[in-house]
């Protein structure tokens, strides 16, 4: 499955993302990223509440209200300008981790990429907390999801330059460490580069 995703990325998604970054003015690209980030605050609020993180609920809510109104639907990050800075988000996979659910084996999902058993089971909930899901007009919803995917991939173009050695192992270790970092709100034990974990799919 990794080979399938890598081929799809190499010959389609990466070139499209490079073209998107090349032809899109920086201020437009920033506005689009801000818009999707603002929509993501709904998932942040929902999952922070499930995790009992009251301060984060207030933080995410404040950002959403300011950016959705003064920031013209999220095109401008007004909240950051007034001191309500963007912080790491929350999703249902992180919520399950906070509740003590083990991650399970690492796996690579078709089209979606790196995941774990726990994160895979969180996908339906994450989908339902994404406002884009509720766009009734299917062609419009699909276009928005495509732009969101391209925007996300474009952000990774520079990060990709950091990859060295075995690409699969690098991405696996980076993904697992990142997920642990998010679940523990920045407190993570450094296991990067240790012996390959068992049970990969």
C-alpha positions as CSV (number, residue, x, y, z in Angstrom):
1,X,0.0,0.0,0.0
2,X,2.9,2.3,0.7
3,X,4.2,1.8,-2.9
4,X,0.7,2.6,-4.3
5,X,0.5,5.8,-2.3
6,X,4.1,6.8,-3.1
7,X,3.4,6.3,-6.9
8,X,0.2,8.4,-6.7
9,X,2.0,11.1,-4.8
10,X,5.1,11.1,-7.2
11,X,3.1,11.3,-10.4
12,X,0.0,13.3,-9.4
13,X,-0.3,14.9,-6.0
14,X,3.2,16.2,-5.6
15,X,3.3,17.8,-9.1
16,X,-0.1,19.3,-8.6
17,X,1.0,20.8,-5.3
18,X,4.1,22.2,-6.8
19,X,2.1,23.8,-9.6
20,X,-0.4,25.1,-7.0
21,X,2.4,26.7,-5.0
22,X,4.0,28.1,-8.2
23,X,0.9,29.9,-9.6
24,X,-0.8,30.9,-6.4
25,X,0.2,34.2,-4.8
26,X,1.5,33.9,-1.3
27,X,-1.4,35.9,0.2
28,X,-4.0,33.8,-1.5
29,X,-2.3,30.6,-0.4
30,X,-2.1,31.9,3.2
31,X,-5.8,32.8,3.1
32,X,-6.8,29.3,1.8
33,X,-4.7,27.7,4.6
34,X,-6.2,30.0,7.2
35,X,-9.7,29.1,6.0
36,X,-9.2,25.4,6.3
37,X,-7.4,25.9,9.7
38,X,-10.4,27.9,10.9
39,X,-12.8,25.1,9.9
40,X,-10.6,22.7,11.8
41,X,-11.3,24.5,15.0
42,X,-14.7,22.7,15.2
43,X,-12.9,19.4,15.5
44,X,-10.5,21.0,18.0
45,X,-13.3,22.2,20.2
46,X,-15.2,18.9,20.1
47,X,-12.2,16.8,21.0
48,X,-10.8,19.1,23.6
49,X,-14.2,18.9,25.3
50,X,-14.1,15.1,25.2
51,X,-10.7,15.2,26.7
52,X,-11.7,17.6,29.5
53,X,-9.4,20.3,28.4
54,X,-11.4,23.4,29.3
55,X,-8.7,25.9,28.6
56,X,-8.2,24.6,25.2
57,X,-11.9,24.6,24.5
58,X,-12.0,28.3,25.3
59,X,-8.9,28.9,23.3
60,X,-10.1,27.2,20.1
61,X,-13.6,28.8,20.5
62,X,-12.1,32.2,20.8
63,X,-10.0,31.7,17.7
64,X,-13.0,30.4,15.8
65,X,-15.3,33.3,16.8
66,X,-12.7,36.0,16.0
67,X,-11.6,34.5,12.7
68,X,-15.0,33.6,11.5
69,X,-16.3,37.2,12.0
70,X,-13.6,39.8,11.9
71,X,-11.4,37.4,9.9
72,X,-14.0,37.1,7.1
73,X,-14.7,33.4,7.6
74,X,-11.2,32.5,8.5
75,X,-9.3,34.0,5.5
76,X,-7.4,36.2,8.0
77,X,-6.0,35.0,11.3
78,X,-7.2,37.9,13.3
79,X,-7.0,35.9,16.5
80,X,-3.3,35.4,16.2
81,X,-2.8,39.1,15.7
82,X,-4.6,39.9,19.0
83,X,-2.7,37.2,21.0
84,X,-4.8,34.1,20.6
85,X,-2.1,32.2,18.9
86,X,-2.6,29.0,16.8
87,X,-1.7,25.9,18.8
88,X,-1.6,22.2,18.0
89,X,-5.1,20.8,17.1
90,X,-7.0,17.9,18.5
91,X,-8.7,15.0,16.6
92,X,-10.5,11.8,17.7
93,X,-7.4,9.7,17.4
94,X,-5.8,11.9,20.0
95,X,-8.9,11.7,22.2
96,X,-8.8,7.9,22.1
97,X,-5.1,8.0,23.0
98,X,-5.9,10.3,25.9
99,X,-8.6,7.9,27.1
100,X,-5.9,5.1,27.2
101,X,-6.7,3.3,23.9
102,X,-3.4,1.8,22.6
103,X,-2.3,2.8,19.1
104,X,-2.0,-0.7,17.7
105,X,0.2,-1.6,14.7
106,X,1.4,1.1,12.3
107,X,-0.3,0.9,8.9
108,X,-0.5,2.7,5.6
109,X,-4.1,3.4,4.4
110,X,-4.8,3.8,0.6
111,X,-4.9,7.5,-0.4
112,X,-4.8,8.6,3.3
113,X,-1.2,7.5,4.1
114,X,0.3,6.8,7.5
115,X,-2.0,5.7,10.3
116,X,-2.4,3.2,13.2
117,X,-5.3,1.0,14.1
118,X,-6.5,3.6,16.6
119,X,-6.3,6.4,14.2
120,X,-8.0,4.4,11.5
121,X,-11.0,3.8,13.7
122,X,-11.1,7.6,14.4
123,X,-11.6,8.5,10.8
124,X,-15.4,8.4,10.7
125,X,-15.7,10.7,13.8
126,X,-13.1,13.1,12.3
127,X,-15.1,13.2,9.1
128,X,-18.3,14.1,10.9
129,X,-16.6,16.9,12.8
130,X,-15.3,18.4,9.5
131,X,-17.7,21.2,8.3
132,X,-16.8,20.4,4.7
133,X,-18.6,17.1,5.1
134,X,-21.9,19.0,5.3
135,X,-21.6,20.8,2.0
136,X,-24.8,19.4,0.3
137,X,-23.6,19.9,-3.3
138,X,-21.4,16.9,-3.9
139,X,-19.3,18.3,-6.8
140,X,-18.6,21.4,-4.7
141,X,-17.7,19.3,-1.6
142,X,-15.3,17.2,-3.7
143,X,-13.6,20.3,-5.1
144,X,-13.2,21.8,-1.6
145,X,-11.7,18.5,-0.3
146,X,-9.3,18.4,-3.3
147,X,-8.1,21.9,-2.7
148,X,-7.7,21.0,1.0
149,X,-5.6,18.0,0.1
150,X,-3.4,20.0,-2.3
151,X,-3.0,22.7,0.3
152,X,-1.9,20.2,2.9
153,X,0.5,18.5,0.5
154,X,2.0,21.9,-0.6
155,X,2.9,22.6,3.1
156,X,5.0,19.4,3.2
157,X,7.1,20.2,0.1
158,X,9.9,21.8,2.2
159,X,9.6,19.2,5.0
160,X,10.2,16.5,2.4
161,X,13.7,17.8,2.0
162,X,14.5,16.6,5.5
163,X,13.9,12.9,4.6
164,X,17.0,10.8,4.6
165,X,17.7,7.1,4.4
166,X,14.9,4.7,4.1
167,X,11.8,6.8,3.2
168,X,9.3,4.3,4.6
169,X,11.1,4.0,8.0
170,X,11.6,7.8,8.2
171,X,7.9,8.5,7.6
172,X,6.8,5.8,10.0
173,X,9.0,7.0,12.8
174,X,8.1,10.6,12.2
175,X,4.4,9.9,12.2
176,X,4.4,7.8,15.4
177,X,6.5,10.4,17.2
178,X,4.3,13.2,16.0
179,X,1.2,11.4,17.2
180,X,2.7,10.7,20.6
181,X,3.7,14.4,20.9
182,X,0.2,15.6,20.1
183,X,-1.5,13.1,22.5
184,X,0.8,14.1,25.3
185,X,0.6,17.8,24.6
186,X,4.3,18.1,23.8
187,X,5.6,15.5,26.4
188,X,7.2,12.7,24.3
189,X,9.9,10.2,25.0
190,X,12.6,10.2,22.2
191,X,12.4,6.8,20.5
192,X,13.2,8.0,17.0
193,X,15.5,5.6,15.2
194,X,15.3,2.7,17.7
195,X,14.7,-0.9,16.6
196,X,11.8,-1.2,14.2
197,X,8.5,-1.8,16.0
198,X,6.7,-5.1,15.5
199,X,3.3,-5.5,13.8
200,X,3.5,-3.1,10.9
201,X,0.9,-3.5,8.2
